[in-house]
């Protein structure tokens, strides 16, 4: 299967740069695989599209401001200004570090992406302003590094003060204070993601109350979004790609609810592709073929031909061309049907990507 089979042309003006003032005001494209027609709806219709016995599963991860601006050791320049991070214009010695995954607490070591990647070598000291300093201890490809922070009394408190919301690179503006609330689901709890599970950005307390009023059961899992969700595919063949692992956890209560639903033949509706990755990775790793109560790592690459063990329907945003996320959606909805839906969304001027509109695939 070729990566190029999942390509489409997207006008820049359809990439949403700002969130809507009302989370629930987004549009929803309804793709029912048992019906030939697509339906243009509003997200507020979503609760009424659900079956009474559905189980909705949410990813309750919380984004932290893990984009840090600073300078390299020996540099006298001021840190890189975050005012226009998409400009790629760096002052001498200025750096940008995106924390992607915490590897250990003592010592405090992280996987990260650095810019400019070619110039930052092992042993280099990085300064982010008081009180954060780090040393590069290992080097990977494509700007990946492993860094170790010097001990501080409250590491995450410092990150919250000086860090920036890691908006995706296709949002061509600096983060603003309101992004700390809007680039976060209303049910976010467990800190650890570098990106929001964007299908969840449409929900409001009122939407969740409507779902509860319909007596539709819900459960929560946690997957901390990292490089596995967003790394580009550099191979020509889909089958040759390997995903980064991302940590997830499923509680005993959530696993019990999910497996009771599956035993009863009820449908599992995943809110977002990260929820799909959590449930399907857990099911793939268990002897029973069902999601289990555990803390592990998601490494299941889902593309057309994959046989789903747990998930029966999906609410998701629109994804980048030739991305693993578009392949995951195509595995559930069928490649041709999903690409047809994307062409329809383009004609109807849907808003794309993180702050954009959504699609319900069932």
TAZI-V875514 format. One record per helix or strand of 2 or more residues. SS is the DSSP state (h for helix, s for strand). FROM is the first residue (numbers start at 1). LEN is the number of residues. Records with the same first field share a line. If there is no record, write none. Layout:
BEGIN
SS = FROM-LEN / FROM-LEN
END
This chain:
BEGIN
h = 3-4 / 12-3 / 23-3 / 43-7 / 82-6 / 117-3 / 155-8 / 179-4 / 198-5 / 205-9 / 227-4 / 238-3 / 252-12 / 273-13 / 324-10 / 335-13
s = 27-5 / 38-5 / 55-5 / 61-3 / 67-6 / 94-11 / 108-8 / 125-3 / 133-7 / 144-6 / 190-4 / 217-7 / 246-5 / 268-4 / 294-5 / 313-5 / 358-4
END
